[in-house]
Amino acid sequence: MSARRLILDRVAGKLMWALTVISCLLVIVMLAGLYLRSRPILELGPLSDLLLGLKWRPSRGEFGFAPFIMGSLWVTGLAVAIAVPFALLTSIYLSEYAGKTVRAAANPLIDLLAGIPSVIYGIWGVLVIVPFIKDVVAPACGVFSSGYTVLAAGVILAIMILPVIIHVSLEVFKAVPKDTRDASLSVGATKWQTVKHVVLRKAAPGLVAAVVLGVSRAFGETMAVIMVAGNVPKLPSSLLSPAYPLPALIANNFGEMLSIPLYDAAMMFASLILLLVVVFFNALAKIILVRIERSVR
């Protein structure tokens, strides 16, 4: 009986190892598949012409991805700039100041914010954010705007990545030893001085990882961005200009790829760029978090 259990244990271990390897290989398989499908457009000319090209005219064979890459960078950068201060201050309050009752009430609400479908955020943006920008913000700046802008997409994405940054930041603050806080307080430092000079310094690498994960989530978001960004294939010139991020390009035009030569390869190349960026940011965040865990131990 014991020999049978040993055999079953080994089989189960091997099976789980195989499944783990398969899961890890999925990303590599996806990258390889997208690269192979992108080769026809990559063979047309230098990679710089694709990445830096400004003209998007698929019917003429002109595939410039610069407007879409810059659109993603504008929207993602604005979302992070808005979300990070709110997320950081919220995390500090919940970790260092809030009582158990407040934490118990806040955590489910943050989880709920993370679980709302992106299309709901998009609809809310169309009904609230877009009219506000069109009727209030743009006139105050002395310009005309439809409301479907970088600013609208940035605000919506900032709200969507708030829960990600808050959750990771809270875990990072928990990893800071309590003895470190007590030592600071014991020498006469105030609560805020302890947070500012001790906790934040200890947690700084982890907070960077939280922001990186937020960037990864924002860069790959699709539905909400499609609904509020404007989707004009031009370089954004200001926050009140429309943008056309990469995920929106793929979602809007994937159905047309069979009717235009090289359109299939262009969409695959856009997907490859997006996947590479998301993998990079997730790997960077994981490396930072692993280093934090090792330093704490």
Beta strands, then each sheet from edge to edge (+ up, - down):
strand 1: 56-57
strand 2: 62-63
sheet 1: 1+ 2-
end
